[in-house]
Amino acid sequence: MELLFIALGGAVLGIAARYAIPGRRAHGAVLVPAIGTMVASVVWVALSWLGAPLDGGWIWWVTLGVTALASVAADLALVRTRTAGDERMLHTLMRDGHPARA
């Protein structure tokens, strides 16, 4: 049951990162929340396999903290790389200030 709650928390943190960081038009609406959900689930399972008590508060804080950092980092990286790729494509399509012809 805790894994369900932590996955939901990861999705919420991913949604918060998506709407808190400018440039959300550079990527899909579900990508960053999906990354948050995945990171939260993987970190939670890894910590539980390492023997962390599931009723301890620190496993929640560590998991949600890592998820928040990963969601923000992924969003920033996606915006930066997608914007740069779009600019390169626009430069390729607009040679010498005129649209490229086929």
C-alpha positions in Angstrom: 0.0 0.0 0.0 2.9 2.3 0.8 4.2 1.9 -2.8 0.9 3.2 -4.2 1.1 6.2 -2.0 4.7 7.0 -2.8 4.0 6.6 -6.6 1.1 9.0 -6.2 3.4 11.4 -4.3 6.0 11.1 -7.2 3.3 11.9 -9.7 2.2 15.0 -7.7 5.8 16.2 -7.4 6.3 15.7 -11.2 3.1 17.7 -11.9 4.4 20.5 -9.6 7.8 20.5 -11.3 6.1 20.7 -14.7 4.0 23.7 -13.8 6.6 25.5 -11.7 9.3 25.6 -14.3 8.9 27.7 -17.4 9.1 26.1 -20.8 6.4 23.5 -20.3 5.5 23.7 -24.0 8.8 22.1 -24.9 7.6 18.6 -23.8 4.6 16.5 -23.3 2.2 17.0 -20.4 2.7 13.5 -18.9 6.4 13.1 -19.3 7.7 14.8 -16.1 4.9 13.4 -13.9 5.8 9.9 -15.3 9.5 10.5 -14.5 8.5 11.5 -10.9 6.3 8.4 -10.5 9.1 6.1 -11.8 11.8 7.7 -9.7 9.7 7.6 -6.5 8.8 3.9 -7.1 12.4 2.8 -7.8 13.9 4.7 -4.8 11.2 3.4 -2.5 11.7 -0.2 -3.6 15.5 0.1 -3.4 15.4 1.5 0.1 13.0 -1.2 1.2 15.2 -3.9 -0.2 18.1 -2.4 1.7 16.2 -2.9 4.9 14.8 0.5 5.6 11.8 0.3 7.9 8.6 1.2 6.0 7.1 2.9 9.0 10.1 5.1 9.5 9.7 8.7 8.5 13.1 9.1 6.8 12.3 6.7 4.0 9.4 9.0 3.0 11.6 12.1 3.1 14.5 10.6 1.2 12.2 9.2 -1.5 10.2 12.4 -2.0 13.4 14.5 -1.8 15.2 12.5 -4.5 12.0 12.5 -6.6 11.6 16.3 -6.4 15.3 16.8 -7.4 15.0 14.3 -10.3 11.7 15.9 -11.5 13.2 19.4 -11.5 16.5 18.2 -13.2 14.6 16.2 -15.8 12.3 19.2 -16.6 15.2 21.6 -16.9 17.2 19.2 -19.1 14.2 18.5 -21.3 13.4 22.2 -21.8 17.1 23.1 -22.5 17.6 20.2 -25.1 14.3 20.6 -26.8 14.6 24.4 -27.1 18.2 24.0 -28.6 16.9 21.3 -31.0 14.0 23.5 -32.1 16.4 26.4 -32.7 18.8 24.1 -34.8 15.8 22.9 -36.8 14.6 26.4 -37.4 18.1 27.4 -38.5 18.2 24.5 -40.9 14.8 25.3 -42.4 15.5 29.0 -42.7 18.7 29.2 -44.7 19.8 32.8 -45.5 16.6 34.2 -44.1 14.4 32.4 -46.6 12.5 29.1 -46.1 14.3 26.2 -47.6 12.8 24.8 -50.8 12.4 21.1 -51.6 
